[in-house]
Amino acid sequence: MTGITFAEEVAICTDAVLSSDKIAERKTIVYETRIDPTVIKVAAEKIKNQLFTRFGFLKPKPDEIQFVSIDKDYEPYIVISGKYSIDYYRKCVHKVIVDKDVHEVILLGHKFDSNQQMDLSATDHNAIKLDGEERLKIEDKASVILDRLGQDVTLEKFPSAPSEKEPKKTLETFGVEEIAPDKDLNMFHSRLVMRPKDINRIVSEIFEVDERAVIYTPRFKVTFRNTKTGEEKTVEFDGITSEILKETKTTNPSNPLPPPPP
């Protein structure tokens, strides 16, 4: 008999442990600051009145907006790439059409009853049902840049700069809280590893990471206070490009602060 391949005997279970022994060591990179803090402060002074504009045209007087502080921080970005693959079996049912007068079929030494019609609307034939398994292999690859929340960052918005020679020392100097050791892996794993819902038995399952780094980019946060209302607002600048990144309202107490001394 030719054209027949018998299923190999393999030890497989649905609780197979995910193999992840090929995980690259994580690199820590800190970009050099390319903009002097004084330049950032001057740029912030130019727009301070706009921060407190109301209804698009009501601007406070320049002497009502007081400089509070300028702080340097670092924003982390995760750069990671890898692949996921799974080799598995799923259950299946195949229908074989037979002549309507056939009531029994023998295939590979097994008898199949064809009295049960799988298609109840059929009148010119019978069918036999073959219960079995199908073997599939799925592989997926990805290379992404993520922010601290796991959101995608486009290359257009990701700055480039030379890196500090002693990144760990720089982070310690500015009290930067580093990304937890496995947070990047968990983020990447959750988006790349998508187990099929129809798994019956697993042959192998592999999760690999070939590139892994966290890049910390410098930021300057400049805070101003409206002495008339007590409201504070912070504007954030990119320490590499001096681009304005975002504005944040920090306080708005009910009692306004006294004006600064003359």
N, C-alpha and C positions, 0 to 999 in steps of 0.2 A: 504494500500500500504506500502510495506517495502523496506528497502535499499535506501531510499531517504533522504538526509539531505539538508534542505533549508539554503541558505546563510544567516548568521546573519547580522543584520543591524548595521554597525559601522560607526562612523564619522572619515573619513580618507581623507587626502589630500597629494599631492606631495610636499607641502611646510612645512611638519611637522618639528618642531624644534628638532634638535639633542639633546637628553638628555645627559648631561655630569655632573650630580650632584655628581658623585662618583669619584672625582679627589683627589688623595693623596697629602698631603702637601709635598713640595719639601725640601729635606735635602741638606745642604751644608757640604761637607767633604773635608778636606785638609790633604793630606798625609805628614807625617814628612819627613824631608830631612835626608837621611841616609849616604850621602857622604859629607865629608868636602870640602869646596871650594879649599883649598890648594891641595888636592889630584886631583881635577878636573884640576887645573891649570898645575900641573906636567904632567898629562896625555895628556893635550893639547900641551904642549911644545914638547913632544915626537913625535908628528905627524905634527907639524906646517909646516915643509918643504914639506910634502906630499900635503898639501893644495894648494900649489902654483906650483906643478909639471906640466910641459907642455909636451904634446905629450907622456906622460907616462914615460919619462926618464930624461927630462931636469929639474933639480932641482936648486933652488936658493941657494946661500951660506947661511949658518946658521945666519951670522951676518946681512943679508939683511932682515930677518923676525923679526919684532918688535911686542912685546906684546902691545896691546892697552887697553883691558878691560876684565873684567869678570862680568857678570850680572846674577842675579837670577830672574827667572820668574816662573809662574805656568801655566800648560796646562790643560784646562778643558775637562772632559769626562762626557757624559750624560749616566746615567743608568736608564732605564725606562721599565716598563712592564704594560700590560693591555689587554683589549679586546674590540672588536667592534661587534655589532650584528644589524641586520636589518630584520624586519618582514614586508613583502610587497606583493602586488599583481601586476601581469603583465598580459597584454592582451594575449589571445590565441585563436586559431582557431582549432577546431577538426573536422575531416572528418568521417562521418558515411556511410559505404557502405550499399546500399539497392538494392533490386532486380531491374533489368532494367525496369520492367513493373510498378514499384511503382513511382507515380508522386507526392505523398503527404504523409508526416509522421507527426503524432501528438505525441509530447513528453512533459510531464508535463504541459499539457494544451495549448501548443503552436504548431502552424502549421508550418511546414517546407517544402518548395518547393524543390523537387528533380529533376526538369527539367534541372537545370544547372549542368552539369558534372564538378566536380572539377578535374578529371583526363581525359583530352580530348582524350587520347589514348585508354581509356577503351571503349569496345563495349558490354561487357556482364553485366554491372551493372551501376547504377546511384549512386550518393552520395549527401548527404545533409551536409551543412556547419553549425557548431555550434559555434557562437561567444561567448566567455566568458572570465573569468579571472582565473588565477592560483595563489595560495598563496604559498610563499616560505619564508624560514628563513635561513639566512646565519650568521655564527658566526666565528670570527677569533681571535686568541690570538697571542701575540708576547712579547718577552723579549729581549731587545737589549742593546748594548753599542755603543754609537756614539761619534765621535769627534765633534769639534766645527762646522764643515761643514756639519754634518749630515751623514758622511760616517761610515760604520760599522767598529768596532774595534774587533779583535779576542781576546779571553781570553789569548792566548799565548803572545800577545804583550801588554797586560794590566798589569802593575806592581801592586804589593801589598805591603802595609806598614801600620804601626800604624798611626792613625789620630791625628791631632793637637787638643788640648783641646779647644782652642779658634779660630776656623777657620776664622770667620769674621775679627778678629783682625789681623790675619796673612795676609789675603788678602789686608787689608787696609795698613798694613806696607809696603808691596811691590808694592802697587799701581796697583793691579790686577783688570782688568775690568771683572766683573762677567757676566755670561750668563744672558741675559734678562729674566725677570720673566716668560714669556710664550713661549720663543723660543724652549725649549725642548718639550713642548706640541704640538706646531705647527709642529715640525719635526716628532714627533711620529704619530700625526694625519694624516699627509700627506702620510705616508707609510702604515698605518693600515686601515684607512677608505677608502674603495674603493666601492663607490655606484654602483650598477648594472645599466647598461644603459637602461634596459627594464622596469624600474619602471613605474607603472601606478598609484598606490595608496600606501601610506605608513601607516602601522599600528603602528609600533614603531621603533625607531632607537636609539641605546645606545652606547656611547663611555665612557669607564671606564679606569682609571689608578690606579693600586693598589700599585705600587712601583715607586718612583721618587727621584732621587738624582743627584747632580753634584759633581764629584770628581775632585779636583785640584791636579795635580801631579807636584812636583818641577823639574825645568830645570835650567841648567847653560849654558849660551852662552858666549863663549870665542872668542874674536876678535883679529886677527893679521893683520899687515900691511906689505906689501912688500915695503920697503923704496926706492927701485930702480924704481918701476913702479907706486907706489901710490895705488896699488890695495889692497883692504881689503877683508878678508874672515872671516866668523864666523862659528865655529863648535859648535854644541849643544849636551850637555850630559844629560842623565837621572840622576836626583838628588837622585834616589833610588838605581839604579844598576850601575851607571857610564857608561852605554852603550852609544856609539856614536849614535845619532839619525839622524842628518843631517848636511850638510855643505851648507853655503849660501854665494854667492858673493855679496858684498855690494856696493863697489865703484871701479871705474877704470878710474881715471881722465887722461886727455891727457898729462898733465905735471906731471912728477914724483916728489915726495916729496924729499927734501934734506935728505941725510943720517943723522942718529942721531949723536949727538956730541960724540967724543971719550971719 
